[in-house]
Amino acid sequence: MSSLAEQTGVSTDDQLRALVARGFQFFDPRDDDGDVVAVVGVRAHDNVIDVVRLHGEDEAIASRLPLDADILAPKTVFWQRTGPAREVLSTLLALPDDQTPGLLGTPSHCR
């Protein structure tokens, strides 16, 4: 089964631009040699923080956390997806801002 991003031809770059338009701020932590270890995007809104980590085209993690969470080591995660970047970003972009899965009702695409 192909992802929405694959079906619509939306690129990872387009998805990242859409996240920036929603208020995500991105940074690229580096190792001791100066090599990028991931691209990380963070956006705080309402009572949550959305975080996405891209380690490559085939490895991404997106999470929705409580506003007071330690984003590097959260104790509570309301929602999370892992997998290829295009699929994870597509699912994150479809996640409604006004819902906290598990707390305010879980949308069908988060089950």
C-alpha positions in Angstrom: 0.0 0.0 0.0 1.5 3.3 -1.0 1.4 6.4 1.2 -0.6 9.6 0.5 2.7 11.3 -0.3 3.5 8.7 -2.9 0.0 8.7 -4.4 0.0 12.5 -4.8 3.6 12.8 -5.9 4.4 15.2 -3.0 8.2 15.2 -2.3 9.9 15.1 1.1 11.1 18.7 0.4 7.5 19.8 -0.2 6.4 18.2 3.0 9.2 19.9 4.9 8.2 23.2 3.4 4.6 22.6 4.6 5.8 21.9 8.1 7.8 25.1 8.1 4.7 26.9 6.9 2.9 25.5 10.0 5.5 26.9 12.3 8.1 24.1 12.7 11.6 25.2 13.3 14.4 22.9 12.1 17.9 22.4 13.2 20.6 19.9 12.3 22.6 18.5 15.3 26.1 17.4 14.3 28.6 14.9 15.6 32.2 15.7 16.7 33.4 15.7 13.1 30.7 18.2 12.0 28.6 15.7 10.1 24.8 16.0 10.4 23.3 13.2 12.5 19.7 14.1 11.9 17.4 16.9 10.8 15.0 17.8 13.7 11.9 19.9 13.5 10.0 21.2 16.6 6.7 23.1 16.9 4.9 23.9 20.2 1.2 24.7 19.9 -1.8 24.5 22.1 -0.9 22.0 24.9 1.6 19.9 22.9 4.9 19.8 21.2 5.3 18.1 17.8 8.7 16.8 17.0 10.0 15.1 13.8 13.5 13.6 13.4 14.8 12.7 10.0 17.8 10.3 9.9 17.4 9.7 6.1 14.8 9.1 3.4 14.0 5.6 5.0 14.1 6.6 8.6 12.0 9.2 10.3 10.2 9.5 13.7 7.4 12.0 14.5 5.9 12.4 17.9 3.4 14.5 19.8 4.4 15.2 23.3 3.0 17.1 26.3 4.0 20.7 26.3 6.3 20.3 29.4 8.1 17.2 28.0 11.8 16.8 27.7 11.9 16.3 23.9 15.1 14.3 24.1 13.8 11.8 26.6 10.0 12.2 27.0 8.2 10.2 29.7 4.9 10.5 27.9 4.2 10.3 24.2 0.6 11.0 22.9 1.3 9.9 19.3 4.2 8.6 17.4 5.0 7.3 13.9 8.2 5.7 12.5 9.1 4.7 9.0 10.1 6.2 5.7 10.3 10.0 5.8 7.6 10.6 3.2 5.1 8.3 5.0 5.9 9.8 8.5 5.7 13.4 7.3 2.4 12.7 5.4 0.9 11.3 8.6 2.2 14.2 10.7 0.8 16.7 8.2 -2.6 15.0 8.4 -2.7 14.9 12.3 -5.2 17.5 13.5 -3.8 20.3 15.7 -6.9 20.4 17.8 -6.7 16.8 19.1 -4.4 15.1 21.4 -4.6 11.4 20.5 -5.3 9.3 23.6 -6.6 12.3 25.5 -9.2 14.1 23.5 -10.2 11.2 21.3 -8.1 9.3 18.8 -8.6 10.1 15.2 -9.0 7.0 13.0 -5.6 7.5 11.3 -3.8 7.5 14.7 -5.0 4.1 15.8 
